Amino acid sequence: MDGLYITGCTAPMPNSPSPPEALTVHHLDDSRSMRILWLLEELGVPYELRTYKRSQDMTAPAELKKVHARGVSPVITKGGMTLAESGAIIEYIRDKYDPAGKMQPPEFGKIDDLYFLHYAEGSLMPLLVDKLIFKILPDKAPYLLRPMFTLISNLMNSNFLDPRLEVHAELIEEHLAKSGDFFAGGDHPTAADYMMIFPLESWSHRYPELIGENAKAYVERIHSRPAYQRAVEKTGGHSYAQK
């Protein structure tokens, strides 16, 4: 595990205890927690960053289980509070740290904001996770069984996963063509955008042939935002943000 970082500081402070009421983000490299850091940077909310590196098998290290029993990221802590799940964290931050309404969607975009806030992890990410699992499955299988697992993986992709991703790609393309720069419309990101960026950037990075041009342009737009770039810089890099 890396040391503890405070936003605005350049040097790590290993083993430094967090103040009791400090908002701390527990960040795993190349994970969903980047969306939380982007949000906090956009709002200008002070936070402490504790970073964790994946193990050789790309799983989270055991240290994360000391923070939350599931050993996942993102997790935020503050005083005696520990909260996981991206959607829950985003709603918590919106309620507690956004009194000026910087995250609020325009009136006409409230339903879209609500829908895509839940769609990102409820509908889209499960397909992308399944596609990743079937991609690595043959390599994890015993050597003599790899041809069979490769066949199964190809069939799952061609007959099940890719056709469903095509439906999602069309939905997203049509929506962005109408909504403009952000999922709820308007001139600033909302909860929907903070949730949607991870599935779209990982999709664009891993399977660019299956994602539409509006979605690719959206990812580039978010990646060009100064707040997003600050978040990437403070974590030491983000694979999905690389050109």
C-alpha positions as CSV (number, residue, x, y, z in Angstrom):
1,M,0.0,0.0,0.0
2,D,1.2,3.5,-0.8
3,G,1.4,6.2,1.8
4,L,-1.2,8.8,2.7
5,Y,-1.6,11.9,0.5
6,I,-3.3,15.1,1.3
7,T,-4.6,17.1,-1.7
8,G,-2.3,20.0,-2.4
9,C,0.8,18.2,-1.0
10,T,3.5,16.7,-3.2
11,A,5.2,14.5,-0.6
12,P,3.7,11.3,0.9
13,M,3.3,11.0,4.6
14,P,3.4,7.3,5.4
15,N,1.8,6.1,8.7
16,S,0.4,9.6,9.3
17,P,-3.0,9.2,11.1
18,S,-6.0,10.9,9.5
19,P,-7.7,13.6,11.6
20,P,-11.0,12.2,13.1
21,E,-13.3,14.2,10.8
22,A,-11.2,14.1,7.6
23,L,-12.8,12.8,4.5
24,T,-10.5,10.0,3.2
25,V,-10.9,8.3,-0.2
26,H,-9.4,4.8,-0.4
27,H,-8.3,4.6,-4.0
28,L,-7.3,1.4,-5.9
29,D,-5.4,2.0,-9.1
30,D,-7.5,1.8,-12.3
31,S,-10.7,1.5,-10.5
32,R,-14.1,3.1,-10.0
33,S,-12.7,5.3,-7.3
34,M,-11.3,7.7,-9.9
35,R,-14.9,8.9,-10.4
36,I,-15.1,9.9,-6.7
37,L,-11.8,11.8,-6.9
38,W,-12.9,13.6,-10.0
39,L,-16.1,14.7,-8.2
40,L,-14.3,16.0,-5.2
41,E,-11.9,17.9,-7.4
42,E,-14.8,19.5,-9.3
43,L,-16.5,20.6,-6.1
44,G,-13.2,21.7,-4.4
45,V,-13.8,19.5,-1.4
46,P,-10.7,18.9,0.8
47,Y,-9.9,15.2,1.1
48,E,-7.2,12.8,2.0
49,L,-6.1,10.2,-0.5
50,R,-5.0,6.7,0.5
51,T,-3.8,4.7,-2.5
52,Y,-3.6,0.9,-2.9
53,K,-1.9,-1.1,-5.6
54,R,-3.3,-4.2,-7.2
55,S,-1.8,-7.5,-6.6
56,Q,-0.1,-9.4,-9.5
57,D,-3.4,-11.1,-10.2
58,M,-5.0,-7.7,-10.5
59,T,-7.1,-8.1,-7.4
60,A,-7.2,-5.6,-4.6
61,P,-4.7,-6.0,-1.8
62,A,-5.6,-7.4,1.6
63,E,-5.2,-4.0,3.2
64,L,-8.5,-2.8,1.7
65,K,-10.4,-5.5,3.7
66,K,-9.2,-3.7,6.8
67,V,-11.1,-0.7,5.6
68,H,-14.2,-2.5,4.3
69,A,-15.1,-6.2,4.5
70,R,-15.6,-6.5,0.8
71,G,-12.1,-5.2,0.1
72,V,-13.3,-3.0,-2.8
73,S,-12.7,0.5,-4.0
74,P,-14.0,3.2,-3.8
75,V,-14.5,3.4,-0.1
76,I,-14.7,6.7,1.9
77,T,-14.2,7.1,5.6
78,K,-14.9,10.0,7.9
79,G,-14.7,9.8,11.6
80,G,-16.6,6.6,12.5
81,M,-18.3,6.4,9.1
82,T,-17.3,3.9,6.3
83,L,-19.1,4.0,3.0
84,A,-18.7,1.8,-0.1
85,E,-20.5,1.7,-3.4
86,S,-19.9,4.5,-6.0
87,G,-23.6,5.5,-6.2
88,A,-24.0,5.8,-2.5
89,I,-20.8,7.7,-2.1
90,I,-21.8,10.2,-4.9
91,E,-25.2,10.8,-3.2
92,Y,-23.5,11.3,0.2
93,I,-21.1,13.8,-1.2
94,R,-23.8,15.6,-3.1
95,D,-26.0,15.9,0.0
96,K,-23.1,16.9,2.4
97,Y,-20.7,18.9,0.3
98,D,-22.7,20.5,-2.5
99,P,-24.9,23.2,-0.8
100,A,-24.5,25.4,-3.8
101,G,-26.0,22.8,-6.1
102,K,-23.0,22.5,-8.5
103,M,-24.0,18.9,-9.2
104,Q,-27.7,19.5,-9.6
105,P,-29.1,18.8,-13.1
106,P,-31.3,21.3,-14.9
107,E,-35.0,20.8,-14.3
108,F,-35.4,19.2,-17.7
109,G,-32.6,16.7,-17.0
110,K,-33.6,15.4,-13.6
111,I,-35.0,12.1,-14.9
112,D,-32.0,11.5,-17.1
113,D,-29.7,12.2,-14.2
114,L,-31.6,9.7,-12.0
115,Y,-31.7,7.1,-14.7
116,F,-28.0,7.1,-15.7
117,L,-27.0,7.4,-12.0
118,H,-28.4,3.9,-11.6
119,Y,-28.0,2.6,-15.2
120,A,-24.1,2.8,-15.0
121,E,-23.7,0.0,-12.5
122,G,-27.1,-1.6,-12.7
123,S,-27.2,-2.4,-16.4
124,L,-24.0,-1.4,-18.2
125,M,-21.1,-2.5,-16.0
126,P,-22.3,-6.1,-15.5
127,L,-22.0,-6.7,-19.2
128,L,-18.6,-5.1,-19.4
129,V,-17.4,-7.2,-16.4
130,D,-18.8,-10.3,-18.0
131,K,-16.9,-9.5,-21.2
132,L,-13.7,-9.0,-19.3
133,I,-14.2,-12.3,-17.4
134,F,-14.7,-14.3,-20.6
135,K,-11.7,-12.5,-22.1
136,I,-9.3,-13.8,-19.4
137,L,-11.1,-17.1,-18.8
138,P,-9.1,-19.1,-21.4
139,D,-5.8,-17.9,-20.0
140,K,-6.8,-19.0,-16.5
141,A,-8.0,-22.5,-17.6
142,P,-5.7,-25.6,-17.4
143,Y,-3.6,-25.8,-20.5
144,L,-5.3,-28.8,-22.0
145,L,-8.7,-27.2,-21.5
146,R,-7.9,-23.8,-23.1
147,P,-9.2,-24.6,-26.5
148,M,-12.6,-25.5,-25.0
149,F,-12.7,-22.4,-22.9
150,T,-11.7,-20.3,-25.8
151,L,-14.6,-21.7,-27.8
152,I,-17.0,-21.0,-24.9
153,S,-15.6,-17.5,-24.6
154,N,-16.0,-16.7,-28.3
155,L,-19.6,-18.1,-28.3
156,M,-20.5,-16.0,-25.2
157,N,-19.1,-12.9,-26.8
158,S,-20.6,-13.3,-30.3
159,N,-24.0,-14.7,-29.2
160,F,-24.7,-12.9,-25.9
161,L,-22.4,-10.1,-24.8
162,D,-21.6,-8.2,-28.0
163,P,-25.2,-8.1,-29.3
164,R,-26.3,-6.6,-25.9
165,L,-23.5,-4.1,-25.8
166,E,-24.6,-3.0,-29.3
167,V,-28.0,-2.2,-27.8
168,H,-26.4,-0.2,-25.0
169,A,-24.1,1.6,-27.5
170,E,-27.1,2.7,-29.6
171,L,-28.9,3.9,-26.5
172,I,-25.9,6.0,-25.3
173,E,-25.2,7.4,-28.8
174,E,-28.8,8.5,-29.2
175,H,-28.9,10.1,-25.8
176,L,-25.7,12.0,-26.1
177,A,-26.8,13.3,-29.5
178,K,-29.7,14.9,-27.7
179,S,-28.3,15.8,-24.3
180,G,-25.0,17.5,-25.5
181,D,-21.9,17.5,-23.4
182,F,-23.4,15.9,-20.3
183,F,-25.9,13.1,-19.6
184,A,-28.4,15.3,-17.9
185,G,-28.0,18.2,-20.4
186,G,-27.0,21.6,-19.0
187,D,-23.5,23.0,-18.8
188,H,-21.9,21.0,-16.0
189,P,-21.5,17.3,-14.9
190,T,-24.0,15.8,-12.6
191,A,-24.2,12.5,-10.6
192,A,-25.0,10.7,-13.9
193,D,-21.7,11.8,-15.4
194,Y,-19.7,10.9,-12.3
195,M,-21.2,7.4,-12.6
196,M,-21.0,7.0,-16.3
197,I,-17.4,8.0,-16.9
198,F,-15.9,4.7,-15.6
199,P,-17.9,2.3,-17.7
200,L,-17.5,4.4,-20.8
201,E,-13.7,5.0,-20.4
202,S,-13.0,1.4,-19.7
203,W,-15.2,0.3,-22.6
204,S,-13.5,2.8,-24.9
205,H,-10.1,1.6,-23.7
206,R,-10.7,-2.2,-23.9
207,Y,-13.2,-2.5,-26.8
208,P,-13.1,0.7,-28.9
209,E,-14.6,-1.1,-31.9
210,L,-17.9,-1.7,-29.9
211,I,-18.5,1.8,-28.7
212,G,-19.9,4.8,-30.6
213,E,-18.3,8.1,-31.6
214,N,-20.5,10.2,-29.3
215,A,-19.4,8.1,-26.3
216,K,-15.7,8.3,-27.3
217,A,-16.0,12.1,-27.7
218,Y,-17.7,12.2,-24.3
219,V,-14.8,10.4,-22.6
220,E,-12.3,12.7,-24.2
221,R,-14.3,15.7,-23.0
222,I,-14.3,14.5,-19.5
223,H,-10.6,13.6,-19.6
224,S,-9.8,17.1,-20.7
225,R,-11.4,18.7,-17.7
226,P,-8.8,20.2,-15.3
227,A,-10.5,18.6,-12.3
228,Y,-10.2,15.2,-13.9
229,Q,-6.6,15.8,-14.8
230,R,-5.8,16.8,-11.2
231,A,-7.4,13.6,-9.9
232,V,-5.3,11.5,-12.3
233,E,-2.1,13.4,-11.4
234,K,-2.7,12.9,-7.7
235,T,-3.1,9.2,-8.1
236,G,0.0,8.8,-10.2
237,G,-1.9,7.9,-13.3
238,H,-4.9,6.1,-14.7
239,S,-4.7,3.6,-17.5
240,Y,-8.0,4.4,-19.0
241,A,-7.1,8.1,-19.3
242,Q,-4.0,7.3,-21.5
243,K,-4.1,8.2,-25.2
